[in-house]
């Protein structure tokens, strides 16, 4: 059997880190992208050779990375693209940046990473995804559907735009045999949790934070044959925060 290959952005921590571990455990080869060089402490095979250091805030770098990815695909097939990278800038005091406070340069950086990189990579690798009849998963957010107390305005609107993009991509990539879905995580226990998240958790139906591996499991489902007839969906992974 051929080894399946996934390209994952934002692999260096949190949900991305858990996703690499889950897919590696299932026998996938995982190509990782992040702003940081490969960390030798990451516990998965072939990590350094399969890592691409790239700042998705720079569109020219994103486009150049497509050729690097192609060079790592021996048979020209990419079975999954997971657009997980995301940034959410804060004020100097760590507070939320609203529509009145966020400068246009920050808006541009956020949208380049959270939104434009997803379609640039998908379009650039469409032949490889089509050859594998692969899947794309865009990681959106609970903040894309409501004002969040910690997530900034640029982050929230970029994730709302990514949800809409997922529907458009599902329509356009479907004839190529490529499925496109999204997941919308809520409050997940990672290193970037904001103070006060515990108050949000108190109001969740499940009354607890999510774990990165729980989110990774949903991503894996959407990239697997178990989801072979699922496309254009956005799955809420948030302990019922959306209800």
VOPAGU-2260 file (C-alpha; in pm, 1 decimal, decimal comma):
REM VOPAGU-2260
SITE   aa  ch    i         X         Y         Z
SITE  UNK   A    0       0,0       0,0       0,0
SITE  UNK   A    1     119,5     350,6     -79,1
SITE  UNK   A    2     204,7     573,8     213,0
SITE  UNK   A    3     -32,5     866,6     238,0
SITE  UNK   A    4     118,3    1214,7     260,2
SITE  UNK   A    5     -17,5    1521,6     436,2
SITE  UNK   A    6      97,4    1884,1     433,2
SITE  UNK   A    7      22,6    2062,8     760,5
SITE  UNK   A    8      73,6    2432,3     830,6
SITE  UNK   A    9     118,0    2562,6    1182,7
SITE  UNK   A   10     273,2    2241,1    1306,6
SITE  UNK   A   11     493,9    2367,4    1586,6
SITE  UNK   A   12     250,7    2362,4    1879,3
SITE  UNK   A   13     -98,8    2291,7    2008,6
SITE  UNK   A   14    -345,4    2146,0    1760,6
SITE  UNK   A   15     -80,7    2125,9    1488,0
SITE  UNK   A   16     159,4    1930,5    1708,6
SITE  UNK   A   17    -115,8    1686,9    1808,4
SITE  UNK   A   18    -218,9    1645,5    1444,5
SITE  UNK   A   19     131,4    1545,9    1338,5
SITE  UNK   A   20     146,0    1286,0    1613,5
SITE  UNK   A   21    -196,3    1143,2    1524,4
SITE  UNK   A   22    -128,3    1112,8    1152,0
SITE  UNK   A   23     223,0     975,7    1209,1
SITE  UNK   A   24      78,6     709,8    1438,9
SITE  UNK   A   25    -162,2     614,8    1158,0
SITE  UNK   A   26     127,6     561,9     916,4
SITE  UNK   A   27     109,9     889,2     725,5
SITE  UNK   A   28     413,0    1083,2     611,5
SITE  UNK   A   29     363,5    1438,4     737,0
SITE  UNK   A   30     519,6    1743,5     573,4
SITE  UNK   A   31     516,6    2023,4     827,6
SITE  UNK   A   32     530,0    2400,9     781,5
SITE  UNK   A   33     589,9    2666,5    1043,3
SITE  UNK   A   34     776,5    2991,9    1099,4
SITE  UNK   A   35    1019,6    2809,1    1323,7
SITE  UNK   A   36    1295,1    2562,8    1231,8
SITE  UNK   A   37    1232,8    2198,3    1310,0
SITE  UNK   A   38    1259,6    2122,5    1679,4
SITE  UNK   A   39    1451,0    1795,9    1734,4
SITE  UNK   A   40    1239,0    1732,6    2044,4
SITE  UNK   A   41     934,6    1668,7    1822,9
SITE  UNK   A   42     860,4    1294,9    1857,8
SITE  UNK   A   43     781,0    1189,3    1503,4
SITE  UNK   A   44     983,9    1016,5    1232,5
SITE  UNK   A   45    1153,7    1201,9     946,5
SITE  UNK   A   46    1070,0    1536,0    1099,9
SITE  UNK   A   47    1369,1    1741,3     992,9
SITE  UNK   A   48    1362,8    1615,4     632,5
SITE  UNK   A   49     988,7    1672,3     609,4
SITE  UNK   A   50     987,3    2021,2     758,9
SITE  UNK   A   51     959,2    2346,0     563,6
SITE  UNK   A   52    1037,4    2669,8     745,8
SITE  UNK   A   53     813,2    2938,5     602,0
SITE  UNK   A   54     648,3    3260,8     715,8
SITE  UNK   A   55     298,9    3248,4     567,8
SITE  UNK   A   56     261,6    3620,6     636,6
SITE  UNK   A   57     481,6    3673,0     328,6
SITE  UNK   A   58     283,3    3574,2      15,1
SITE  UNK   A   59     596,7    3541,3    -199,2
SITE  UNK   A   60     740,9    3288,4      46,7
SITE  UNK   A   61     415,4    3092,4      44,0
SITE  UNK   A   62     424,2    3064,9    -333,0
SITE  UNK   A   63     789,2    2954,4    -331,3
SITE  UNK   A   64     709,6    2687,1     -74,4
SITE  UNK   A   65     481,2    2514,3    -325,0
SITE  UNK   A   66     780,6    2409,8    -534,3
SITE  UNK   A   67     958,9    2286,9    -221,9
SITE  UNK   A   68     658,2    2071,5    -136,9
SITE  UNK   A   69     643,0    1932,9    -490,3
SITE  UNK   A   70    1007,8    1837,5    -464,4
SITE  UNK   A   71     927,8    1625,2    -159,2
SITE  UNK   A   72     648,1    1428,4    -331,2
SITE  UNK   A   73     813,3    1136,7    -506,2
SITE  UNK   A   74     498,9    1022,4    -689,9
SITE  UNK   A   75     331,5    1360,8    -732,1
SITE  UNK   A   76      49,2    1282,2    -489,3
SITE  UNK   A   77     -65,9    1479,5    -186,4
SITE  UNK   A   78    -339,4    1303,6       7,3
SITE  UNK   A   79    -424,1    1583,6     250,3
SITE  UNK   A   80    -365,5    1954,3     305,8
SITE  UNK   A   81    -447,2    2085,1     652,4
SITE  UNK   A   82    -448,0    2463,7     678,6
SITE  UNK   A   83    -400,8    2501,2    1052,8
SITE  UNK   A   84    -169,0    2803,3    1081,0
SITE  UNK   A   85    -321,8    3105,2    1248,9
SITE  UNK   A   86    -216,0    3421,1    1429,7
SITE  UNK   A   87    -417,1    3641,0    1667,2
SITE  UNK   A   88    -219,7    3953,2    1763,0
SITE  UNK   A   89    -290,3    4124,8    2095,2
SITE  UNK   A   90    -235,4    4468,6    2242,3
SITE  UNK   A   91      90,8    4537,8    2426,1
SITE  UNK   A   92     -92,1    4450,5    2747,6
SITE  UNK   A   93    -218,3    4124,0    2598,1
SITE  UNK   A   94    -571,4    4247,9    2538,1
SITE  UNK   A   95    -809,2    4206,3    2244,5
SITE  UNK   A   96    -750,1    4414,5    1931,1
SITE  UNK   A   97   -1085,8    4541,6    1806,9
SITE  UNK   A   98   -1184,4    4702,0    1476,9
SITE  UNK   A   99   -1094,0    5049,2    1606,3
SITE  UNK   A  100    -748,1    4955,4    1734,6
SITE  UNK   A  101    -609,7    4719,3    1470,4
SITE  UNK   A  102    -378,0    4888,8    1220,2
SITE  UNK   A  103    -398,0    4793,0     854,5
SITE  UNK   A  104     -57,0    4625,0     851,5
SITE  UNK   A  105    -178,8    4386,3    1121,1
SITE  UNK   A  106    -499,3    4318,0     926,3
SITE  UNK   A  107    -284,5    4226,6     626,0
SITE  UNK   A  108     -55,7    3995,6     823,4
SITE  UNK   A  109    -347,8    3815,0     985,2
SITE  UNK   A  110    -531,6    3761,5     657,3
SITE  UNK   A  111    -216,0    3645,1     478,1
SITE  UNK   A  112    -158,8    3372,3     738,0
SITE  UNK   A  113    -515,0    3280,6     834,2
SITE  UNK   A  114    -687,6    3313,5     498,2
SITE  UNK   A  115    -484,3    3374,9     183,3
SITE  UNK   A  116    -219,2    3107,9     252,7
SITE  UNK   A  117    -493,5    2843,0     250,9
SITE  UNK   A  118    -611,2    2915,7    -101,7
SITE  UNK   A  119    -260,3    2984,6    -234,5
SITE  UNK   A  120    -139,2    2641,7    -118,0
SITE  UNK   A  121    -455,0    2462,0    -232,6
SITE  UNK   A  122    -446,4    2616,5    -580,1
SITE  UNK   A  123     -74,4    2563,3    -614,9
SITE  UNK   A  124    -102,1    2195,3    -518,6
SITE  UNK   A  125    -432,8    2115,8    -688,8
SITE  UNK   A  126    -276,8    1870,3    -933,9
SITE  UNK   A  127    -109,0    1675,1    -653,9
SITE  UNK   A  128    -429,8    1672,2    -448,2
SITE  UNK   A  129    -633,8    1562,1    -750,0
SITE  UNK   A  130    -387,7    1283,3    -830,1
SITE  UNK   A  131    -445,5    1140,6    -482,0
SITE  UNK   A  132    -819,4    1218,2    -467,6
SITE  UNK   A  133    -721,3    1393,4    -149,8
SITE  UNK   A  134    -878,1    1610,6     116,9
SITE  UNK   A  135    -835,3    1965,3     242,2
SITE  UNK   A  136    -919,4    2067,9     597,9
SITE  UNK   A  137    -929,9    2435,5     691,6
SITE  UNK   A  138    -909,0    2514,5    1063,0
SITE  UNK   A  139   -1151,6    2796,9    1141,4
SITE  UNK   A  140   -1268,9    2896,9    1490,4
SITE  UNK   A  141   -1567,0    2956,0    1717,9
SITE  UNK   A  142   -1461,5    3320,7    1689,9
SITE  UNK   A  143   -1558,8    3317,6    1323,1
SITE  UNK   A  144   -1928,9    3312,0    1412,1
SITE  UNK   A  145   -1949,9    3547,9    1712,1
SITE  UNK   A  146   -1763,2    3821,9    1895,9
SITE  UNK   A  147   -1513,9    3648,7    2123,9
SITE  UNK   A  148   -1381,3    3809,3    2444,3
SITE  UNK   A  149   -1017,5    3734,3    2358,9
SITE  UNK   A  150    -985,7    3673,5    1984,1
SITE  UNK   A  151    -925,3    3997,2    1795,1
SITE  UNK   A  152   -1138,1    4141,4    1515,5
SITE  UNK   A  153    -887,1    4060,0    1240,9
SITE  UNK   A  154    -853,7    3700,6    1361,4
SITE  UNK   A  155   -1231,3    3654,6    1387,6
SITE  UNK   A  156   -1310,6    3795,5    1044,9
SITE  UNK   A  157   -1028,1    3598,1     882,5
SITE  UNK   A  158   -1174,7    3278,1    1026,9
SITE  UNK   A  159   -1525,0    3373,2     910,4
SITE  UNK   A  160   -1382,3    3431,4     564,8
SITE  UNK   A  161   -1206,7    3093,6     578,8
SITE  UNK   A  162   -1538,3    2923,2     655,7
SITE  UNK   A  163   -1692,1    3084,8     347,3
SITE  UNK   A  164   -1385,0    2992,6     144,1
SITE  UNK   A  165   -1429,7    2629,9     250,3
SITE  UNK   A  166   -1773,9    2620,1      88,5
SITE  UNK   A  167   -1643,8    2781,0    -230,7
SITE  UNK   A  168   -1347,9    2542,2    -245,1
SITE  UNK   A  169   -1571,5    2239,7    -189,8
SITE  UNK   A  170   -1773,7    2347,7    -493,0
SITE  UNK   A  171   -1468,2    2410,8    -711,4
SITE  UNK   A  172   -1240,4    2124,4    -603,2
SITE  UNK   A  173   -1516,8    1863,0    -598,3
SITE  UNK   A  174   -1498,7    1787,5    -972,3
SITE  UNK   A  175   -1128,0    1714,3    -920,0
SITE  UNK   A  176   -1218,9    1447,2    -666,3
SITE  UNK   A  177   -1088,9    1659,0    -378,9
SITE  UNK   A  178   -1300,9    1705,6     -66,4
SITE  UNK   A  179   -1281,8    2033,0     129,9
SITE  UNK   A  180   -1408,4    2069,7     486,1
SITE  UNK   A  181   -1342,8    2282,3     792,9
SITE  UNK   A  182   -1332,9    2236,7    1167,3
SITE  UNK   A  183   -1413,6    2516,2    1412,1
SITE  UNK   A  184   -1240,2    2458,4    1746,5
SITE  UNK   A  185   -1353,1    2633,6    2061,1
SITE  UNK   A  186   -1158,3    2656,1    2386,1
SITE  UNK   A  187    -869,4    2409,3    2352,4
SITE  UNK   A  188    -599,6    2364,5    2615,5
SITE  UNK   A  189    -286,8    2502,7    2448,6
SITE  UNK   A  190      -6,2    2738,4    2545,6
SITE  UNK   A  191    -188,3    3041,3    2400,1
SITE  UNK   A  192    -498,1    3031,8    2621,8
SITE  UNK   A  193    -593,2    3375,6    2750,4
SITE  UNK   A  194    -651,6    3451,9    3118,6
SITE  UNK   A  195   -1023,7    3429,4    3187,6
SITE  UNK   A  196   -1086,5    3127,6    2966,1
SITE  UNK   A  197   -1199,4    2941,1    3276,6
SITE  UNK   A  198   -1505,5    3167,8    3289,7
SITE  UNK   A  199   -1600,0    3063,1    2935,3
SITE  UNK   A  200   -1553,0    2696,4    3024,2
SITE  UNK   A  201   -1798,0    2729,3    3312,6
SITE  UNK   A  202   -2072,6    2801,4    3061,0
SITE  UNK   A  203   -1996,1    2521,6    2813,9
SITE  UNK   A  204   -2237,8    2227,9    2804,5
SITE  UNK   A  205   -1948,6    1984,0    2861,7
SITE  UNK   A  206   -1788,5    2211,7    3126,7
SITE  UNK   A  207   -1430,2    2146,9    3022,0
SITE  UNK   A  208   -1152,5    2253,8    2787,8
SITE  UNK   A  209   -1085,9    2052,8    2476,4
SITE  UNK   A  210    -758,8    1868,6    2425,6
SITE  UNK   A  211    -547,0    1910,8    2110,9
SITE  UNK   A  212    -564,4    1538,1    2036,7
SITE  UNK   A  213    -946,0    1555,2    2034,4
SITE  UNK   A  214    -928,3    1815,7    1759,6
SITE  UNK   A  215    -663,8    1614,3    1574,0
SITE  UNK   A  216    -898,3    1314,2    1572,9
SITE  UNK   A  217   -1165,5    1512,1    1387,4
SITE  UNK   A  218    -907,7    1632,3    1135,0
SITE  UNK   A  219    -798,8    1272,0    1082,4
SITE  UNK   A  220   -1159,2    1162,7    1028,0
SITE  UNK   A  221   -1210,8    1426,6     759,0
SITE  UNK   A  222    -894,4    1315,5     578,3
SITE  UNK   A  223    -983,9     946,3     596,9
SITE  UNK   A  224   -1202,8     724,9     382,4
SITE  UNK   A  225   -1457,2     728,9     664,0
SITE  UNK   A  226   -1546,8    1079,6     543,5
SITE  UNK   A  227   -1540,1     995,8     172,0
SITE  UNK   A  228   -1885,3    1151,3     111,5
SITE  UNK   A  229   -1835,2    1458,6     331,9
SITE  UNK   A  230   -1743,2    1789,6     168,9
SITE  UNK   A  231   -1832,9    2153,2     224,8
SITE  UNK   A  232   -1894,0    2095,3     596,8
SITE  UNK   A  233   -1770,3    2289,1     898,6
SITE  UNK   A  234   -1760,5    2071,2    1209,1
SITE  UNK   A  235   -1784,2    2245,1    1547,9
SITE  UNK   A  236   -1532,2    2103,5    1796,1
SITE  UNK   A  237   -1615,9    2311,6    2099,4
SITE  UNK   A  238   -1802,0    2124,2    2375,7
SITE  UNK   A  239   -2131,1    2278,5    2259,7
SITE  UNK   A  240   -2012,9    2639,4    2277,4
SITE  UNK   A  241   -2202,7    2716,5    1956,0
SITE  UNK   A  242   -2546,2    2609,3    2084,0
